[in-house]
Amino acid sequence: MARVKRGVTSHARHRKILKAAKGYYGRRKNTIRIAKQAVERANQYAYRDRKRNKRTFRALWIQRLNAAVRPFGLTYSRFIAGLGKAGVAVDRKVLSDLAIREPTAFEAIVGQAKAALAA
């Protein structure tokens, strides 16, 4: 049976971890044992925050919409209820973008929502 030397594999694995730990402070960047822990923790944060990022942006769009519909005498919840009744299927991201970039188009949508609420 031939002798198996495992140096190449472990060096490759270590190199991969140290590359991921590039820019870390102190021994976290150059000691494999500590770098491995740091990279694992960083990956946990990255996984968690990919989910959290979606929540954060949705909250931002809702705040922008609330601020944008207040001058028209509506609150965010009444506005969304009006859109539902009017049958307008535009998501919060697009509505928020319209409120910022296309105020006239947004005003027309608010008018539809108000009319649906009044009816």
C-alpha positions as CSV (number, residue, x, y, z in Angstrom):
1,M,0.0,0.0,0.0
2,A,1.4,3.4,-0.9
3,R,2.1,6.0,1.7
4,V,-0.4,8.9,1.8
5,K,1.0,12.3,2.6
6,R,-1.7,14.8,3.6
7,G,0.3,18.1,3.6
8,V,-1.1,19.4,0.4
9,T,-4.8,19.0,1.4
10,S,-4.3,20.6,4.9
11,H,-2.2,23.4,3.5
12,A,-5.0,24.2,0.9
13,R,-7.6,24.2,3.7
14,H,-5.5,26.4,5.9
15,R,-4.8,28.8,3.0
16,K,-8.5,29.0,2.2
17,I,-9.3,30.0,5.8
18,L,-6.4,32.5,6.1
19,K,-7.5,34.1,2.8
20,A,-11.0,34.5,4.3
21,A,-9.5,36.0,7.4
22,K,-7.5,38.6,5.5
23,G,-7.8,42.0,7.1
24,Y,-8.7,40.7,10.6
25,Y,-6.9,42.2,13.6
26,G,-4.1,40.5,15.5
27,R,-3.7,36.7,15.5
28,R,-7.2,36.3,13.9
29,K,-5.5,36.8,10.5
30,N,-2.5,34.6,10.7
31,T,-3.0,31.8,13.3
32,I,-5.0,29.0,11.8
33,R,-6.7,28.0,15.1
34,I,-8.0,31.5,15.9
35,A,-8.6,32.4,12.3
36,K,-10.9,29.4,11.8
37,Q,-13.0,30.5,14.8
38,A,-13.1,34.1,13.5
39,V,-14.1,33.0,10.0
40,E,-16.8,30.6,11.3
41,R,-18.3,33.4,13.4
42,A,-18.1,35.9,10.5
43,N,-20.0,33.4,8.3
44,Q,-22.7,33.0,11.0
45,Y,-23.1,36.8,11.1
46,A,-23.2,37.0,7.3
47,Y,-25.9,34.3,7.1
48,R,-28.0,35.9,9.8
49,D,-27.6,39.4,8.3
50,R,-28.6,38.4,4.8
51,K,-32.0,37.7,6.3
52,R,-32.0,40.8,8.5
53,N,-31.1,43.0,5.5
54,K,-34.4,42.2,3.9
55,R,-36.3,43.1,7.0
56,T,-34.3,46.4,7.4
57,F,-35.0,47.5,3.8
58,R,-38.7,46.7,4.1
59,A,-38.9,48.8,7.3
60,L,-37.1,51.7,5.4
61,W,-39.6,51.5,2.5
62,I,-42.5,51.6,5.0
63,Q,-41.1,54.6,6.8
64,R,-40.6,56.4,3.5
65,L,-44.1,55.6,2.4
66,N,-45.6,56.8,5.7
67,A,-43.7,60.1,5.4
68,A,-44.8,60.5,1.7
69,V,-48.5,59.9,2.2
70,R,-48.9,62.1,5.3
71,P,-49.1,65.4,3.2
72,F,-52.1,63.8,1.4
73,G,-54.0,63.3,4.7
74,L,-53.4,59.5,4.9
75,T,-51.4,57.2,7.1
76,Y,-49.4,54.3,5.9
77,S,-51.9,51.7,7.0
78,R,-54.9,53.5,5.4
79,F,-52.9,54.0,2.2
80,I,-52.1,50.3,2.0
81,A,-55.7,49.4,2.7
82,G,-56.8,51.8,-0.1
83,L,-54.4,50.2,-2.5
84,G,-55.8,46.8,-1.7
85,K,-59.3,48.0,-2.3
86,A,-58.3,49.7,-5.5
87,G,-56.6,46.6,-6.7
88,V,-53.2,48.3,-7.2
89,A,-50.6,45.6,-7.0
90,V,-47.3,47.5,-6.5
91,D,-44.8,46.5,-3.9
92,R,-43.5,48.8,-1.2
93,K,-40.0,49.0,-2.8
94,V,-41.4,50.4,-6.0
95,L,-43.9,52.7,-4.2
96,S,-41.1,54.1,-2.1
97,D,-39.0,54.7,-5.2
98,L,-41.9,56.4,-7.0
99,A,-42.5,58.7,-4.0
100,I,-38.9,59.9,-4.2
101,R,-38.2,60.0,-8.0
102,E,-41.7,60.4,-9.6
103,P,-43.9,62.5,-7.2
104,T,-46.6,63.1,-9.8
105,A,-47.0,59.3,-10.5
106,F,-47.1,58.7,-6.8
107,E,-49.7,61.4,-6.3
108,A,-51.9,59.6,-8.9
109,I,-51.5,56.3,-7.0
110,V,-52.4,58.1,-3.7
111,G,-55.5,59.5,-5.5
112,Q,-56.6,56.0,-6.5
113,A,-56.1,54.7,-2.9
114,K,-58.1,57.6,-1.5
115,A,-61.0,57.1,-4.0
116,A,-61.1,53.4,-3.1
117,L,-61.3,54.2,0.6
118,A,-64.1,56.8,0.0
119,A,-66.2,54.3,-2.0
